């Protein structure tokens, strides 16, 4: 299971992620849009996205790659405009082991975002999903307060 969590201007965006046959992930509909201060709504949204899981979809050809889904939810004209001032994390679960990984702009000046391994939170095997959700909520709420 894989999901992305993006915080921008006090709002958390949680798209549904599909896994391509090549192994990469695409963000798509439905997208939960929740005020970061609404802890219970954020908890429900994270549970819902996790419950949906990651459908396996054909890998799109480069020319048919879908446009980013999140900018329209924030009224942004482009992905770069949406991500300006945003913070992003990924939750990854493999074989019952979870990790939360923050992302940041490429410090080498590249166009994309890269994992910030120093901020990664690794959970021991057997950690309950609700504990991961609680930690993710604490992380985004703390980031929103900064």
N, C-alpha and C positions, 0 to 999 in steps of 0.2 A: 504494500500500500504506500502511496506517495501522494502528498498534497503540498500546495504552496499557499502561503499566507502573506498577504501584502497589506501593509499599513500606510495610509496616506491621509493626512489632515484629519486624524481622529476616526477614520473609517477603516475597517478591516474588510478586505476582499478575499473571498475563498472560492476560486473556481473549481469545477469538477475536472479532474485530470484523467486523460485517457493515455494508455501506454501504446506506442506504435509497435508494430511487429519488429522494427529495428531496435527497439529498446528505449527510445527517447519518450518524453512525455509532452502532451499537448494540453493546454488549458482550454476549457470550453464551458458550455452551459450544462446545467444551471450554475449561476454564480450567487453566492450568499454575500450580501452587503450589510454589514453590521457596525453600529457605533462601538468603538473600542471600550467605552465606559459601561456598556450594557453586558455585564458578565454572563448572565443567564442566556441571553440571545446568542452571544458568542460561543458559549458552551454547546448549545443546541446546534448551531451552524457547523461547528467542528465535528460533532457527532454525526450529523447528516452527511457531510462530505466524506467522512471515513466510512460510513455505512454504504455509500454508493460505490466505493472502491474504484478500481481503475480498469475500465473496459479495454480490451485489446482491439486496436483498430489498424487498418492498413497504413503503412507509411506513405504519407503524401509525397508526390513529386515536388521538387523545389518550386516549380512554377505554379503548383496548386496548393502550396502551403497556406493554411488559413491565417487570416490576420489576427493579431492579438485581441482577445475578447475583453480584457479589463478596461481599456481606455474609455469605452463608451459608458461604462457605469460611473465614471468619475467626470464625464463631460470633457475628457481630454481629446485633443486632436490626433495624438500619435502615442506610440509606446514610449518614446523618449520623454515626451511631455508628461505622461502619466507617471513614469518612474522618477522624474525629477522631484526630490524631496520625499520619496517613498522609502520604506524599509521592507525587506523581504526575508522570509524564512521558508524552509522546506521541512516537512516531517516525512521521514522515511521509515518504513517498518519492513524488516526482512526476517523471516523465520521467528517472528515474535519478539524481535529486538528492535527498539525504536531509537531514533536519533532526531534531534532538532538541529538544523544547520542554518545559521544566518548567512545572507548573501550581501555583497557590497560591490560597488562599481569596481571594475578591474583597475587595480592600482598601477598597472603598467600602461594605462591609457587606452586599452582596448575598448571596443564598443559595447561589450556586454557586462554582465554581472558574474562574479565568481564566488565560490564558497569561502566563507571566513572560518577556517578550521579552528582558529583560536577560540571562537565563541561557541563551538559545537557543544551540544549537551547529549551525552551518551547515557542511555538507560540500561540497567542490567536486565538480563533475561528474566522474564516473568513479571516485568513491570506492567501494571494494568493500564489499559488505554485511557481511562479517566484520569490517571495520574499524569500522563503525557499531555492530555488536554489542559489540565490545571496548570501545568508548567508553561505551556504555550500561551495561555491567557495571561499569566503573570509576566511573561517576557514582553508581549505586545503592549500590555497596559503600562509596564515600566518604560518601554521605549516611547510611548505616547506622552508620558509625563516629562520627558527630557526636552 
